[in-house]
């Protein structure tokens, strides 16, 4: 059997071509889930997959599966992939690298005329980012049964559009039942989205797991009043209270160093008029830690600080946890497969924990799973300036090819 190898030039060209869809001025992409740009990216991926002789299927939540047949179609497939949707000011490698590296694995196997025992599928999961439709990793959550299909399809963006409506509009409201589909293994290639690999001069991150995540929606309500006549002591300023609470939220992360993370990423002020004291503020809280007990402690601290802020500032409010993703540990054999593949090609590597959530989190609940990280420049992601070296992208895809081929030749 000819030893397969990825075509680096083809992989990079595919990434650059995909990056033109939703391209931004600073070199990033804006492809929010369910938008026209998301649909165009899906269309391009489907076109390429069909040219690689893949069978294409779309499930009811819009997850897109492109299968390369194996000798034994009754065997469960090896699934590879990530996502094509992005943040509003996203980078061109976050998610897209994993999808197109999966496609490159299929193309490389075709080039070498290798027939695997198991099918191999390249998948693009729906709404991984959760930017337009919370929660994140929605497609894989529904696929694995962690989220009800009806809850996902009824999720609304800030304008009231549902995921179901958006999938209908772009033509990716599939008919295939979501889930009940066995998988032999799942691997996801991704940029690290952090600075560790670059700082350690490592090419491959052998990902052992994903830290836990909690998402909260917070609302503080005071009283709108005229900015001129209302004395400072008489005010019930919702924004002033929110500003105080945001500082306490940052302190919670600092109290749980070095792994604690808290972020207030979305902020809405009402009525948002320059000469009116804000009467209501809504914002989000993203809280992360690899240790579940620490994450509980951080949640307790947030609830205590929220209550204290309301009492001190004479505000009313609501703090609601809308999503919890527990810390995830990947399957040891899959981790070792990634490590072996990196060593086989003499790529420098290290074990690492993912700071970001990924679809691999949910897939780990239903099949053996692992991830492959490569460095990104300055650790920057969720940013238009996100970048990765071509040779690192190629190395990550080559490791993905090695582990996929190993698993696809397993008959038991």
C-alpha positions in Angstrom: 0.0 0.0 0.0 1.4 3.4 -1.0 1.9 5.6 2.0 -0.5 8.5 1.7 0.5 12.1 2.2 -1.5 15.3 2.2 -1.1 17.7 -0.7 0.0 20.8 1.2 -0.4 23.2 -1.7 -4.0 22.0 -2.3 -4.8 22.3 1.4 -3.6 25.9 1.6 -5.3 26.8 -1.6 -8.6 25.4 -0.3 -8.2 27.3 2.9 -7.5 30.6 1.0 -10.5 30.0 -1.3 -12.8 29.3 1.6 -11.6 32.5 3.3 -12.9 34.6 0.5 -16.4 33.8 1.6 -17.4 36.4 4.2 -13.9 38.0 3.9 -13.3 41.1 6.0 -11.0 44.0 5.4 -8.4 42.9 8.0 -8.1 39.4 6.5 -10.6 37.5 8.7 -14.1 36.2 7.9 -17.6 36.9 9.0 -19.8 33.8 8.4 -22.4 33.7 11.2 -24.4 30.5 11.4 -27.3 30.4 9.0 -26.4 33.5 7.0 -25.9 33.7 3.3 -22.1 33.5 3.8 -22.6 30.3 5.9 -24.6 28.8 3.1 -22.0 29.8 0.4 -19.3 28.1 2.5 -21.4 25.0 2.8 -22.0 25.0 -0.9 -18.3 25.2 -1.7 -17.5 22.4 0.7 -20.2 20.2 -0.8 -19.0 20.9 -4.3 -15.4 19.8 -3.4 -16.7 16.8 -1.5 -18.7 15.6 -4.4 -15.7 16.0 -6.7 -13.9 13.7 -4.3 -16.6 11.1 -4.8 -18.2 11.6 -1.4 -21.8 10.8 -0.6 -23.3 14.0 1.0 -26.1 14.1 3.6 -27.6 16.8 5.8 -29.4 16.1 9.0 -32.3 18.0 10.6 -30.1 20.5 12.4 -28.0 21.2 9.3 -25.0 19.1 10.2 -23.2 18.3 6.9 -21.7 14.8 6.4 -19.5 13.9 3.4 -18.7 10.2 3.3 -15.9 8.3 1.6 -17.0 4.8 1.3 -15.1 1.9 2.8 -14.9 -1.8 2.0 -17.4 -2.6 4.7 -20.2 -0.1 4.7 -21.9 -1.8 7.6 -19.0 -0.7 9.9 -19.4 2.6 11.7 -17.4 5.5 10.2 -14.4 7.4 11.3 -15.6 11.0 11.5 -13.3 14.0 11.0 -14.3 17.6 11.0 -15.1 20.9 12.7 -17.2 23.9 11.6 -17.5 26.6 8.9 -19.4 29.3 10.8 -17.4 32.1 12.5 -17.5 34.9 14.9 -18.5 38.4 13.6 -14.8 39.3 13.5 -13.5 35.8 13.1 -10.3 34.3 11.7 -10.0 32.2 8.6 -8.6 29.1 10.3 -10.9 28.7 13.3 -13.1 25.7 12.4 -12.4 25.9 8.7 -9.0 24.3 9.1 -10.6 21.2 10.7 -13.2 20.8 8.0 -10.8 21.3 5.1 -8.1 19.1 6.7 -10.7 16.4 6.9 -11.5 16.9 3.2 -7.8 16.8 2.4 -7.5 13.4 4.2 -10.1 12.1 1.8 -8.4 13.6 -1.2 -5.1 12.2 -0.2 -6.5 8.7 0.2 -8.0 9.0 -3.2 -4.7 10.1 -4.6 -3.1 6.9 -3.2 -6.0 4.7 -4.3 -6.3 3.4 -0.7 -9.5 1.6 0.2 -10.2 1.6 3.9 -12.2 -1.0 5.8 -14.4 1.7 7.4 -16.0 4.7 5.8 -14.4 8.1 6.6 -16.7 11.1 6.9 -15.8 14.8 6.8 -18.3 16.8 8.8 -19.2 20.4 9.2 -21.1 21.0 12.4 -23.9 23.6 12.6 -23.5 26.7 14.7 -20.4 25.7 16.6 -19.6 29.3 17.6 -22.9 30.1 19.3 -22.4 33.7 18.4 -25.7 34.2 16.6 -27.7 31.3 18.2 -26.7 30.3 21.7 -25.6 27.9 22.9 -22.3 27.0 21.2 -21.5 23.6 19.6 -25.2 23.3 18.8 -25.0 20.8 15.9 -22.9 18.3 17.8 -24.9 18.7 20.9 -28.1 17.7 19.1 -26.3 14.9 17.2 -25.2 13.4 20.5 -28.4 13.9 22.3 -27.1 16.6 24.7 -29.6 19.1 23.3 -33.1 18.6 22.0 -33.6 19.2 18.3 -36.7 21.4 18.9 -34.7 23.6 21.3 -31.9 24.1 18.8 -34.2 24.8 15.9 -36.3 27.3 18.0 -33.2 29.2 19.2 -33.4 32.9 18.2 -30.9 35.5 17.2 -31.1 39.1 18.5 -33.5 40.0 15.6 -35.9 37.1 16.5 -34.9 34.8 13.5 -34.9 31.2 14.5 -32.2 28.6 13.5 -34.9 26.7 11.6 -35.8 29.8 9.6 -32.2 30.5 8.8 -31.5 26.9 7.7 -34.6 27.0 5.4 -33.3 30.2 3.9 -29.9 28.9 3.0 -31.2 25.4 1.9 -29.6 23.4 4.7 -32.6 22.2 6.7 -31.9 18.5 6.1 -34.2 15.6 6.3 -31.8 13.0 7.7 -32.7 12.2 11.4 -30.2 13.9 13.7 -28.2 11.4 15.8 -28.7 7.7 16.2 -25.6 7.4 14.0 -22.7 5.3 15.4 -19.2 6.5 15.1 -16.0 4.4 15.5 -13.9 7.4 16.4 -13.8 11.2 16.0 -10.8 13.4 15.4 -10.8 17.2 15.1 -7.9 19.3 13.9 -7.8 22.9 15.0 -5.6 25.9 15.7 -4.8 26.2 19.4 -6.5 29.6 19.8 -4.0 30.3 22.6 -0.2 31.1 23.0 1.1 27.9 24.6 2.3 25.9 21.5 4.0 28.9 20.0 5.7 29.8 23.3 7.0 26.2 23.7 8.0 26.0 20.0 5.9 22.9 19.4 4.2 22.0 16.1 1.5 19.6 17.4 -0.6 19.9 20.5 -1.8 16.5 21.6 -5.1 17.5 23.2 -6.0 15.5 26.4 -9.3 17.3 27.0 -11.4 20.5 27.2 -11.9 22.7 30.1 -15.4 23.3 31.5 -17.6 26.2 30.4 -20.5 28.0 32.0 -22.6 30.7 30.2 -24.8 33.2 32.1 -27.2 35.9 31.0 -27.3 38.8 33.4 -29.9 41.6 33.6 -29.7 44.6 36.0 -32.8 46.9 36.3 -32.7 50.4 37.8 -34.7 53.5 36.9 -34.4 55.7 33.8 -34.1 59.4 34.7 -32.9 62.7 33.2 -29.0 63.0 33.3 -29.1 66.7 34.3 -31.6 67.2 37.1 -31.1 63.9 38.9 -28.6 64.1 41.8 -26.0 61.3 42.0 -27.2 59.9 45.4 -30.8 59.6 44.0 -29.9 57.6 41.0 -30.6 53.9 40.3 -28.1 53.6 37.5 -28.1 50.1 36.0 -24.9 50.7 34.0 -23.0 51.9 37.0 -24.1 48.7 38.8 -23.1 46.6 35.9 -19.7 48.2 35.7 -19.1 47.3 39.3 -20.2 43.8 38.8 -18.0 43.3 35.7 -15.0 44.2 37.8 -16.0 41.6 40.4 -16.4 39.0 37.6 -12.8 39.7 36.5 -11.6 39.3 40.0 -13.3 35.9 40.2 -11.0 34.6 37.4 -8.0 36.1 39.2 -8.9 34.4 42.4 -8.7 31.0 40.5 -5.4 31.5 38.8 -3.8 30.2 36.6 -6.6 28.4 34.9 -9.7 30.6 35.7 -11.2 32.5 32.9 -14.2 35.0 32.9 -15.3 37.2 30.1 -18.2 39.7 29.6 -18.5 39.6 25.8 -21.9 41.0 25.0 -23.4 44.2 26.5 -26.7 46.0 25.9 -27.7 49.3 27.5 -31.2 50.6 27.5 -32.4 53.1 26.5 -28.9 53.8 25.2 -29.4 57.6 25.1 -26.6 60.0 26.1 -28.7 62.1 28.4 -30.7 59.4 30.0 -29.6 57.4 33.1 -29.6 53.8 32.0 -32.6 51.9 33.4 -31.6 48.4 32.2 -28.4 46.6 31.2 -28.2 43.1 29.8 -24.9 41.3 29.4 -23.3 37.8 29.1 -20.8 36.0 31.3 -18.5 33.3 30.0 -16.8 31.3 32.7 -14.1 28.6 32.3 -11.9 26.2 34.2 -10.6 22.7 33.7 -11.4 21.6 37.2 -15.2 21.0 37.9 -14.9 21.9 41.6 -13.2 25.2 40.7 -16.0 26.0 38.2 -18.6 25.4 40.9 -16.7 27.8 43.2 -16.5 30.4 40.5 -20.3 30.1 39.9 -21.0 30.5 43.6 -18.8 33.6 43.7 -20.7 35.1 40.7 -24.0 34.5 42.4 -22.8 36.1 45.6 -21.4 39.2 43.8 -24.6 39.6 41.8 -26.7 39.6 45.0 -24.3 42.0 46.7 -24.3 44.4 43.7 -28.1 44.5 43.6 -28.2 45.3 47.3 -25.6 48.0 47.2 -26.9 49.8 44.1 -30.6 49.4 44.9 -31.1 47.5 41.6 -33.2 44.5 40.7 -32.0 41.8 38.4 -31.8 38.3 37.1 -28.8 36.0 36.7 -29.5 32.9 34.7 -27.2 30.1 33.8 -28.1 29.2 30.2 -25.4 26.5 29.4 -23.0 24.3 31.2 -20.4 22.2 29.5 -18.5 20.0 32.0 -14.7 19.5 31.6 -14.0 16.7 29.1 -11.3 14.1 29.0 -10.5 12.4 25.7 -10.0 8.7 25.1 -6.5 7.6 26.0 -5.9 5.4 22.9 -6.9 8.2 20.6 -4.6 10.6 22.4 -1.8 8.1 22.0 -2.6 7.7 18.3 -2.2 11.5 17.8 1.1 11.4 19.7 2.4 8.5 17.8 1.5 10.1 14.4 3.4 13.3 15.5 6.5 11.3 16.5 6.3 9.3 13.3 6.8 12.5 11.3 9.2 13.9 13.8 6.9 16.9 14.6 7.7 18.4 18.0 4.7 18.0 20.2 3.3 18.3 23.7 0.2 17.3 25.7 -2.2 20.2 26.2 -5.7 21.0 27.5 -8.0 23.0 25.2 -9.1 26.4 26.6 -11.9 26.7 24.1 -14.9 24.6 23.6 -15.1 22.3 20.5 -17.5 19.9 18.9 -15.1 17.2 20.1 -16.5 17.8 23.5 -19.8 16.3 22.7 -18.4 13.6 20.4 -16.3 12.4 23.3 -19.6 11.4 25.0 -20.5 8.9 22.3 -17.3 7.6 20.8 -13.5 7.6 21.2 -12.3 11.1 20.5 -9.2 13.3 20.4 -8.0 16.6 19.0 -5.0 17.8 17.1 -3.8 21.4 17.8 -1.4 23.5 15.8 0.0 26.9 16.8 -1.6 30.2 15.8 0.4 33.4 15.6 0.6 35.2 18.9 -2.1 32.9 20.2 -4.7 35.1 18.6 -8.1 33.8 17.6 -11.7 35.1 17.4 -9.9 37.9 15.7 -9.5 39.0 12.0 -5.8 38.9 12.4 -5.7 35.2 13.3 -2.9 33.4 11.4 -1.1 30.1 11.2 2.0 29.0 9.4 1.5 26.9 6.2 3.9 24.2 7.4 2.0 23.9 10.7 -1.3 23.6 8.9 0.1 20.9 6.6 1.6 19.0 9.6 -1.7 19.1 11.4 -3.5 17.6 8.4 -0.8 15.0 8.0 -1.3 13.9 11.6 -5.0 13.8 11.0 -4.5 11.6 8.0 -2.3 9.1 10.0 -4.8 8.7 12.8 -7.8 8.5 10.4 -6.2 5.8 8.4 -5.2 3.8 11.5 -8.8 3.9 12.8 -10.4 3.3 9.4 -8.5 0.0 9.1 -9.8 -1.4 12.3 -12.5 -3.9 11.8 -13.4 -4.5 15.4 
